[in-house]
Amino acid sequence: MLLSERTATGLPNAVLSPRWWLAAMTALGLIGGGLSASRATETHWQVGMPLSRLGVDHGAAGTVTATLLGLGFVFLALGVSLDRIFARLRAAGRLDPRAEWLLTIGFLVTGLSLALTGVFPITRPPSTVIHNIAGFATPIVLMATIVGARLALGSLGRLYDRLSAVILLVVIGLFVATARLHVMPYGLMELICFGLIGAWLWLFEARLRCLIGDL
């Protein structure tokens, strides 16, 4: 059993597995998001404002901050666990050392950005500026990292490429439809995009496992 097997560090293999951290990310996002929504004093927040506004909502602020900090930690841990896979792919000649470093940094920056989004809510100008920069950096850096991994690895399968293209186009299309055309509530757009990017991460990790299995 994975939970009974331990590495030289004394940690269970499952805890060092990217799948474990992806499961933690999903659970934390669903539970934290659900609690934040249920505690929000603004009952129509998903229609009237972006998710970031929940960070200053009297009922939801604490839960939102804790959730974002937790997700930030999870992504940092995910980056470290994925680095073990990237190192094996580099050793097998499937990944350039510079690309390995950039991919790991991408996940670490994503985690740091998530944490900063929670620590600096939309209040006064300095905090708002940091929040906005970190908030936009999170999905952009994460999607760029996943796309960069596909380019660096050469191929992750045709099905993966097709699904990735669909997810990427839908995310971009939803953002344009909301931010430019104003035909969709911003909060609802964010929820859908976060779900799509999360599914993309699961797909990415599954393809990495297949590559490792073929070595």
Backbone as CSV, one residue per row, in Angstrom:
resi,resn,N_x,N_y,N_z,CA_x,CA_y,CA_z,C_x,C_y,C_z
1,MET,0.848,-1.202,0.000,0.000,0.000,0.000,0.879,1.245,0.000
2,LEU,0.446,2.271,-0.746,1.235,3.494,-0.823,1.393,4.144,0.529
3,LEU,0.323,4.128,1.319,0.379,4.828,2.592,1.322,4.157,3.575
4,SER,1.639,2.904,3.359,2.538,2.208,4.280,3.979,2.255,3.813
5,GLU,4.188,2.584,2.570,5.537,2.651,2.047,6.151,4.003,2.354
6,ARG,7.403,3.998,2.801,8.053,5.242,3.165,9.368,5.393,2.415
7,THR,9.706,6.639,2.137,10.948,6.923,1.448,12.055,7.138,2.463
8,ALA,13.225,7.468,1.944,14.362,7.715,2.835,14.131,8.919,3.726
9,THR,13.237,9.818,3.348,12.963,10.995,4.171,12.027,10.675,5.321
10,GLY,11.448,9.468,5.339,10.508,9.105,6.387,9.082,9.467,6.075
11,LEU,8.833,10.072,4.914,7.481,10.470,4.524,6.844,9.385,3.670
12,PRO,5.532,9.173,3.814,4.859,8.198,2.946,4.989,8.598,1.484
13,ASN,5.101,7.613,0.606,5.186,7.900,-0.823,3.988,8.684,-1.310
14,ALA,2.806,8.396,-0.751,1.593,9.080,-1.191,1.684,10.581,-0.966
15,VAL,2.312,10.978,0.154,2.427,12.403,0.464,3.365,13.095,-0.517
16,LEU,4.309,12.355,-1.089,5.236,12.926,-2.057,4.714,12.813,-3.487
17,SER,3.534,12.245,-3.651,2.964,12.057,-4.975,2.194,13.300,-5.416
18,PRO,2.371,13.724,-6.681,1.584,14.852,-7.190,0.092,14.616,-7.090
19,ARG,-0.345,13.359,-7.260,-1.778,13.059,-7.168,-2.322,13.384,-5.776
20,TRP,-1.516,13.138,-4.768,-1.946,13.442,-3.399,-2.193,14.935,-3.250
21,TRP,-1.283,15.745,-3.785,-1.434,17.196,-3.672,-2.543,17.718,-4.568
22,LEU,-2.768,17.086,-5.726,-3.896,17.471,-6.563,-5.213,17.177,-5.857
23,ALA,-5.276,16.043,-5.164,-6.478,15.713,-4.402,-6.689,16.728,-3.277
24,ALA,-5.587,17.115,-2.621,-5.681,18.121,-1.563,-6.145,19.459,-2.130
25,MET,-5.620,19.822,-3.311,-6.027,21.064,-3.979,-7.523,21.058,-4.278
26,THR,-8.007,19.949,-4.823,-9.420,19.844,-5.182,-10.309,19.920,-3.949
27,ALA,-9.939,19.166,-2.915,-10.743,19.160,-1.695,-10.750,20.529,-1.030
28,LEU,-9.587,21.149,-0.952,-9.497,22.464,-0.312,-10.265,23.507,-1.102
29,GLY,-10.151,23.454,-2.423,-10.876,24.408,-3.250,-12.378,24.267,-3.112
30,LEU,-12.871,23.015,-3.122,-14.310,22.784,-3.017,-14.840,23.131,-1.631
31,ILE,-14.132,22.673,-0.601,-14.599,22.933,0.765,-14.472,24.408,1.114
32,GLY,-13.285,24.985,0.829,-13.085,26.398,1.133,-14.007,27.295,0.328
33,GLY,-14.173,26.955,-0.963,-15.073,27.741,-1.796,-16.511,27.635,-1.335
34,GLY,-16.933,26.424,-0.971,-18.295,26.232,-0.492,-18.567,26.972,0.804
35,LEU,-17.622,26.905,1.742,-17.785,27.616,3.009,-17.805,29.121,2.801
36,SER,-16.943,29.606,1.917,-16.899,31.046,1.640,-18.223,31.526,1.061
37,ALA,-18.758,30.749,0.117,-20.023,31.126,-0.502,-21.164,31.104,0.505
38,SER,-21.160,30.102,1.401,-22.247,29.984,2.367,-22.192,31.063,3.442
39,ARG,-20.992,31.583,3.715,-20.836,32.590,4.761,-20.875,34.017,4.240
40,ALA,-20.916,34.178,2.935,-20.895,35.530,2.356,-22.165,36.294,2.715
41,THR,-21.987,37.538,3.126,-23.146,38.383,3.417,-23.773,38.916,2.140
42,GLU,-22.982,38.982,1.058,-23.491,39.355,-0.259,-24.034,38.091,-0.918
43,THR,-25.366,37.967,-0.964,-25.977,36.715,-1.410,-25.837,36.480,-2.910
44,HIS,-25.647,37.529,-3.691,-25.525,37.370,-5.141,-24.118,37.736,-5.604
45,TRP,-23.113,37.311,-4.827,-21.726,37.682,-5.101,-21.250,37.182,-6.461
46,GLN,-21.716,35.986,-6.878,-21.236,35.420,-8.142,-21.732,36.201,-9.348
47,VAL,-22.754,37.024,-9.167,-23.298,37.832,-10.249,-22.805,39.273,-10.167
48,GLY,-22.747,39.791,-8.964,-22.462,41.211,-8.817,-21.016,41.602,-8.635
49,MET,-20.089,40.636,-8.414,-18.708,41.016,-8.155,-17.777,39.835,-8.414
50,PRO,-16.471,40.111,-8.571,-15.508,39.018,-8.737,-15.295,38.276,-7.426
51,LEU,-14.710,37.088,-7.516,-14.476,36.286,-6.324,-13.598,37.005,-5.314
52,SER,-12.711,37.874,-5.803,-11.792,38.573,-4.913,-12.520,39.397,-3.870
53,ARG,-13.723,39.858,-4.192,-14.490,40.675,-3.250,-14.903,39.897,-2.012
54,LEU,-14.940,38.562,-2.125,-15.254,37.761,-0.948,-14.169,37.895,0.111
55,GLY,-12.979,38.320,-0.308,-11.883,38.505,0.638,-12.087,39.655,1.587
56,VAL,-13.032,40.537,1.289,-13.341,41.655,2.184,-14.786,41.587,2.663
57,ASP,-15.468,40.496,2.334,-16.827,40.284,2.829,-16.750,39.915,4.310
58,HIS,-17.572,40.540,5.129,-17.493,40.334,6.582,-17.676,38.868,6.979
59,GLY,-18.525,38.173,6.256,-18.767,36.790,6.621,-17.769,35.807,6.042
60,ALA,-17.238,36.108,4.868,-16.413,35.135,4.151,-14.923,35.429,4.169
61,ALA,-14.510,36.626,4.600,-13.115,37.056,4.467,-12.121,36.065,5.076
62,GLY,-12.370,35.637,6.306,-11.432,34.734,6.973,-11.293,33.407,6.255
63,THR,-12.408,32.872,5.788,-12.387,31.593,5.077,-11.666,31.718,3.744
64,VAL,-11.909,32.820,3.032,-11.246,33.035,1.746,-9.736,33.132,1.929
65,THR,-9.311,33.898,2.916,-7.874,34.060,3.163,-7.222,32.728,3.502
66,ALA,-7.855,31.973,4.399,-7.300,30.673,4.792,-7.255,29.716,3.601
67,THR,-8.292,29.750,2.765,-8.331,28.866,1.596,-7.219,29.202,0.606
68,LEU,-7.029,30.488,0.326,-5.994,30.890,-0.624,-4.595,30.586,-0.090
69,LEU,-4.387,30.803,1.207,-3.089,30.468,1.795,-2.848,28.957,1.724
70,GLY,-3.893,28.180,2.003,-3.771,26.731,1.912,-3.481,26.274,0.497
71,LEU,-4.176,26.856,-0.473,-3.931,26.503,-1.870,-2.525,26.907,-2.307
72,GLY,-2.062,28.040,-1.785,-0.697,28.457,-2.092,0.317,27.437,-1.614
73,PHE,0.126,26.945,-0.386,1.027,25.921,0.154,0.943,24.639,-0.670
74,VAL,-0.275,24.244,-1.054,-0.457,23.022,-1.839,0.282,23.119,-3.170
75,PHE,0.210,24.279,-3.818,0.893,24.418,-5.107,2.407,24.418,-4.929
76,LEU,2.901,24.970,-3.846,4.338,24.883,-3.575,4.754,23.422,-3.415
77,ALA,3.961,22.673,-2.653,4.252,21.251,-2.453,4.091,20.472,-3.757
78,LEU,3.099,20.837,-4.563,2.903,20.181,-5.855,4.106,20.406,-6.764
79,GLY,4.638,21.632,-6.749,5.822,21.926,-7.553,7.012,21.084,-7.145
80,VAL,7.187,20.904,-5.830,8.295,20.092,-5.338,8.104,18.627,-5.740
81,SER,6.864,18.123,-5.619,6.618,16.716,-5.966,6.758,16.479,-7.469
82,LEU,6.319,17.437,-8.279,6.474,17.297,-9.721,7.939,17.378,-10.143
83,ASP,8.742,18.105,-9.380,10.165,18.217,-9.709,10.836,16.849,-9.689
84,ARG,10.356,15.945,-8.839,10.904,14.585,-8.813,10.630,13.871,-10.138
85,ILE,9.447,14.096,-10.701,9.113,13.504,-11.999,9.924,14.162,-13.107
86,PHE,10.020,15.487,-13.057,10.800,16.199,-14.072,12.256,15.749,-14.048
87,ALA,12.799,15.494,-12.854,14.191,15.042,-12.741,14.372,13.672,-13.394
88,ARG,13.392,12.786,-13.235,13.474,11.465,-13.867,13.390,11.588,-15.389
89,LEU,12.535,12.493,-15.857,12.426,12.696,-17.299,13.708,13.314,-17.859
90,ARG,14.338,14.198,-17.094,15.609,14.789,-17.530,16.687,13.717,-17.601
91,ALA,16.717,12.852,-16.580,17.717,11.792,-16.558,17.531,10.824,-17.727
92,ALA,16.288,10.692,-18.193,16.012,9.800,-19.321,16.182,10.490,-20.664
93,GLY,16.567,11.756,-20.641,16.778,12.487,-21.879,15.516,13.062,-22.492
94,ARG,14.399,13.057,-21.730,13.139,13.568,-22.259,12.925,15.045,-21.953
95,LEU,13.769,15.615,-21.084,13.549,16.997,-20.664,14.881,17.704,-20.493
96,ASP,14.962,18.904,-21.045,16.165,19.711,-20.922,16.305,20.234,-19.489
97,PRO,17.530,20.294,-18.913,17.708,20.777,-17.545,17.144,22.175,-17.316
98,ARG,17.306,23.062,-18.292,16.776,24.428,-18.151,15.248,24.404,-18.124
99,ALA,14.649,23.560,-18.957,13.191,23.441,-18.970,12.691,22.872,-17.653
100,GLU,13.418,21.899,-17.105,13.041,21.325,-15.811,12.986,22.413,-14.745
101,TRP,13.990,23.268,-14.730,14.057,24.347,-13.740,12.908,25.327,-13.929
102,LEU,12.625,25.683,-15.172,11.560,26.646,-15.450,10.186,26.092,-15.073
103,LEU,9.963,24.821,-15.330,8.678,24.211,-14.995,8.455,24.194,-13.487
104,THR,9.482,23.825,-12.753,9.362,23.806,-11.295,9.116,25.211,-10.769
105,ILE,9.850,26.187,-11.290,9.662,27.579,-10.869,8.239,28.038,-11.178
106,GLY,7.674,27.601,-12.306,6.317,27.980,-12.668,5.305,27.577,-11.610
107,PHE,5.415,26.358,-11.100,4.482,25.906,-10.062,4.740,26.618,-8.742
108,LEU,5.995,26.891,-8.435,6.305,27.606,-7.200,5.790,29.044,-7.247
109,VAL,5.923,29.698,-8.389,5.406,31.065,-8.543,3.886,31.070,-8.442
110,THR,3.242,30.056,-8.990,1.789,29.941,-8.876,1.365,29.859,-7.411
111,GLY,2.061,29.034,-6.639,1.754,28.911,-5.221,1.965,30.212,-4.468
112,LEU,3.067,30.890,-4.755,3.351,32.162,-4.096,2.302,33.208,-4.467
113,SER,1.903,33.238,-5.733,0.892,34.203,-6.182,-0.447,33.969,-5.489
114,LEU,-0.829,32.701,-5.350,-2.072,32.383,-4.656,-2.037,32.864,-3.213
115,ALA,-0.914,32.617,-2.545,-0.785,33.043,-1.159,-0.853,34.565,-1.042
116,LEU,-0.185,35.277,-1.938,-0.216,36.738,-1.902,-1.617,37.278,-2.167
117,THR,-2.374,36.596,-3.021,-3.751,37.006,-3.289,-4.585,36.963,-2.017
118,GLY,-4.316,35.958,-1.169,-5.050,35.862,0.087,-4.567,36.829,1.142
119,VAL,-3.263,37.044,1.217,-2.691,37.918,2.246,-3.036,39.382,1.991
120,PHE,-3.106,39.775,0.714,-3.378,41.171,0.362,-4.757,41.282,-0.305
121,PRO,-5.802,41.555,0.488,-7.152,41.679,-0.084,-7.344,43.023,-0.787
122,ILE,-8.488,43.182,-1.424,-8.816,44.435,-2.103,-9.314,45.439,-1.060
123,THR,-8.393,46.249,-0.565,-8.755,47.279,0.425,-8.166,48.612,-0.008
124,ARG,-7.017,48.963,0.589,-6.346,50.206,0.214,-5.446,49.968,-1.002
125,PRO,-5.058,51.050,-1.707,-4.302,50.920,-2.976,-3.104,49.981,-2.952
126,PRO,-2.167,50.063,-1.974,-1.011,49.143,-2.047,-1.429,47.675,-2.013
127,SER,-2.360,47.347,-1.111,-2.820,45.972,-0.989,-3.568,45.537,-2.242
128,THR,-4.381,46.430,-2.789,-5.160,46.108,-3.985,-4.261,45.849,-5.188
129,VAL,-3.213,46.648,-5.334,-2.285,46.476,-6.456,-1.605,45.112,-6.384
130,ILE,-1.115,44.752,-5.198,-0.460,43.455,-5.022,-1.450,42.334,-5.284
131,HIS,-2.666,42.492,-4.764,-3.707,41.481,-4.963,-3.998,41.282,-6.449
132,ASN,-4.164,42.368,-7.169,-4.499,42.265,-8.592,-3.369,41.640,-9.405
133,ILE,-2.134,42.043,-9.115,-0.988,41.474,-9.838,-0.884,39.973,-9.567
134,ALA,-0.978,39.611,-8.286,-0.883,38.192,-7.924,-2.064,37.402,-8.481
135,GLY,-3.267,38.013,-8.443,-4.454,37.324,-8.927,-4.401,37.030,-10.413
136,PHE,-3.905,37.976,-11.202,-3.777,37.745,-12.643,-2.599,36.826,-12.955
137,ALA,-1.533,36.925,-12.142,-0.350,36.097,-12.398,-0.635,34.615,-12.184
138,THR,-1.504,34.299,-11.231,-1.753,32.894,-10.889,-2.204,32.063,-12.083
139,PRO,-3.322,32.384,-12.746,-3.726,31.541,-13.883,-2.813,31.666,-15.090
140,ILE,-2.262,32.877,-15.306,-1.408,33.072,-16.473,-0.137,32.240,-16.357
141,VAL,0.522,32.312,-15.195,1.756,31.543,-14.988,1.475,30.050,-15.022
142,LEU,0.370,29.631,-14.404,0.052,28.207,-14.371,-0.220,27.662,-15.771
143,MET,-1.032,28.375,-16.549,-1.329,27.907,-17.908,-0.081,27.940,-18.782
144,ALA,0.751,28.969,-18.623,1.990,29.046,-19.392,2.924,27.891,-19.034
145,THR,2.930,27.496,-17.761,3.776,26.391,-17.320,3.319,25.075,-17.932
146,ILE,2.002,24.850,-17.955,1.482,23.611,-18.524,1.750,23.553,-20.035
147,VAL,1.515,24.677,-20.715,1.800,24.731,-22.149,3.296,24.553,-22.400
148,GLY,4.117,25.203,-21.563,5.565,25.074,-21.700,6.036,23.650,-21.498
149,ALA,5.394,22.935,-20.576,5.757,21.533,-20.344,5.462,20.686,-21.570
150,ARG,4.319,20.951,-22.191,3.968,20.215,-23.412,5.010,20.456,-24.508
151,LEU,5.438,21.686,-24.666,6.434,22.004,-25.685,7.790,21.389,-25.342
152,ALA,8.146,21.412,-24.059,9.450,20.893,-23.643,9.518,19.378,-23.745
153,LEU,8.390,18.708,-23.483,8.382,17.246,-23.495,8.178,16.659,-24.883
154,GLY,7.769,17.477,-25.830,7.617,17.002,-27.192,6.236,16.486,-27.509
155,SER,5.711,15.576,-26.706,4.376,15.036,-26.969,3.809,14.417,-25.700
156,LEU,2.537,14.689,-25.477,1.813,14.051,-24.374,0.568,13.334,-24.905
157,GLY,0.548,13.118,-26.197,-0.570,12.414,-26.810,-1.547,13.348,-27.507
158,ARG,-2.167,12.844,-28.579,-3.093,13.671,-29.350,-4.325,14.055,-28.551
159,LEU,-4.848,13.117,-27.762,-6.033,13.424,-26.962,-5.730,14.543,-25.966
160,TYR,-4.560,14.454,-25.333,-4.165,15.511,-24.400,-4.089,16.856,-25.122
161,ASP,-3.495,16.881,-26.303,-3.371,18.128,-27.055,-4.738,18.704,-27.395
162,ARG,-5.668,17.855,-27.804,-6.997,18.334,-28.180,-7.744,18.891,-26.971
163,LEU,-7.708,18.153,-25.871,-8.390,18.617,-24.668,-7.750,19.899,-24.136
164,SER,-6.420,19.975,-24.207,-5.719,21.178,-23.754,-6.115,22.386,-24.588
165,ALA,-6.201,22.191,-25.904,-6.587,23.285,-26.792,-7.999,23.762,-26.488
166,VAL,-8.909,22.811,-26.235,-10.290,23.178,-25.912,-10.348,23.971,-24.609
167,ILE,-9.656,23.481,-23.580,-9.664,24.163,-22.278,-9.079,25.564,-22.405
168,LEU,-7.950,25.673,-23.105,-7.294,26.969,-23.250,-8.188,27.961,-23.994
169,LEU,-8.803,27.518,-25.074,-9.664,28.393,-25.862,-10.919,28.801,-25.075
170,VAL,-11.479,27.866,-24.320,-12.672,28.186,-23.535,-12.340,29.192,-22.442
171,VAL,-11.209,29.003,-21.755,-10.803,29.937,-20.704,-10.607,31.339,-21.274
172,ILE,-9.885,31.437,-22.379,-9.655,32.738,-23.011,-10.975,33.334,-23.488
173,GLY,-11.827,32.512,-24.093,-13.108,32.994,-24.585,-14.004,33.505,-23.470
174,LEU,-14.033,32.793,-22.345,-14.845,33.232,-21.213,-14.339,34.549,-20.640
175,PHE,-13.015,34.690,-20.576,-12.457,35.938,-20.050,-12.816,37.119,-20.954
176,VAL,-12.674,36.923,-22.259,-13.013,37.989,-23.208,-14.497,38.325,-23.129
177,ALA,-15.330,37.285,-23.060,-16.771,37.504,-22.996,-17.178,38.264,-21.743
178,THR,-16.404,38.092,-20.683,-16.735,38.753,-19.412,-16.093,40.128,-19.295
179,ALA,-14.764,40.179,-19.505,-14.038,41.434,-19.276,-14.251,42.451,-20.385
180,ARG,-14.443,41.996,-21.611,-14.570,42.913,-22.747,-16.006,43.092,-23.217
181,LEU,-16.712,41.990,-23.362,-18.070,42.047,-23.904,-19.135,42.192,-22.824
182,HIS,-18.777,41.866,-21.581,-19.681,42.013,-20.431,-20.984,41.241,-20.615
183,VAL,-20.885,40.028,-21.126,-22.071,39.208,-21.332,-22.175,38.087,-20.297
184,MET,-21.258,38.083,-19.325,-21.250,37.025,-18.323,-20.787,37.593,-16.987
185,PRO,-21.385,37.193,-15.868,-20.940,37.658,-14.556,-19.489,37.261,-14.290
186,TYR,-18.707,38.187,-13.735,-17.272,37.947,-13.545,-17.024,36.797,-12.570
187,GLY,-17.759,36.771,-11.471,-17.555,35.704,-10.495,-17.852,34.330,-11.050
188,LEU,-18.909,34.222,-11.849,-19.255,32.946,-12.466,-18.178,32.519,-13.457
189,MET,-17.661,33.477,-14.221,-16.576,33.179,-15.159,-15.357,32.629,-14.422
190,GLU,-15.001,33.246,-13.297,-13.839,32.784,-12.540,-14.042,31.361,-12.032
191,LEU,-15.224,31.063,-11.528,-15.501,29.718,-11.027,-15.328,28.673,-12.120
192,ILE,-15.879,28.946,-13.297,-15.776,28.001,-14.407,-14.324,27.829,-14.844
193,CYS,-13.606,28.943,-14.954,-12.202,28.874,-15.392,-11.333,28.131,-14.400
194,PHE,-11.546,28.365,-13.108,-10.769,27.650,-12.104,-11.028,26.148,-12.195
195,GLY,-12.286,25.771,-12.422,-12.606,24.357,-12.573,-11.938,23.744,-13.787
196,LEU,-11.941,24.469,-14.909,-11.313,23.964,-16.130,-9.801,23.820,-15.968
197,ILE,-9.163,24.814,-15.354,-7.711,24.750,-15.167,-7.355,23.618,-14.195
198,GLY,-8.195,23.422,-13.174,-7.970,22.312,-12.251,-8.052,20.966,-12.958
199,ALA,-9.043,20.809,-13.846,-9.167,19.571,-14.619,-7.960,19.391,-15.535
200,TRP,-7.470,20.496,-16.086,-6.282,20.452,-16.952,-5.079,19.949,-16.168
201,LEU,-4.945,20.366,-14.916,-3.835,19.913,-14.078,-3.902,18.410,-13.840
202,TRP,-5.107,17.901,-13.562,-5.269,16.465,-13.372,-4.867,15.709,-14.636
203,LEU,-5.284,16.215,-15.767,-4.944,15.586,-17.045,-3.438,15.611,-17.278
204,PHE,-2.810,16.734,-16.970,-1.367,16.878,-17.145,-0.608,15.867,-16.286
205,GLU,-1.014,15.740,-15.029,-0.340,14.803,-14.129,-0.516,13.367,-14.588
206,ALA,-1.716,13.049,-15.115,-1.966,11.688,-15.602,-1.049,11.346,-16.776
207,ARG,-0.836,12.301,-17.670,0.043,12.059,-18.809,1.500,11.926,-18.365
208,LEU,1.899,12.687,-17.338,3.258,12.561,-16.812,3.474,11.168,-16.237
209,ARG,2.466,10.641,-15.537,2.570,9.297,-14.981,2.747,8.265,-16.095
210,CYS,2.051,8.465,-17.198,2.199,7.532,-18.329,3.625,7.586,-18.895
211,LEU,4.186,8.805,-18.980,5.555,8.944,-19.485,6.541,8.227,-18.563
212,ILE,6.363,8.397,-17.265,7.252,7.751,-16.307,7.124,6.227,-16.401
213,GLY,5.891,5.755,-16.598,5.672,4.322,-16.702,6.317,3.695,-17.922
214,ASP,6.510,4.496,-18.963,7.120,4.004,-20.201,8.638,4.016,-20.171
215,LEU,9.230,4.633,-19.143,10.699,4.727,-19.088,11.321,3.384,-18.721
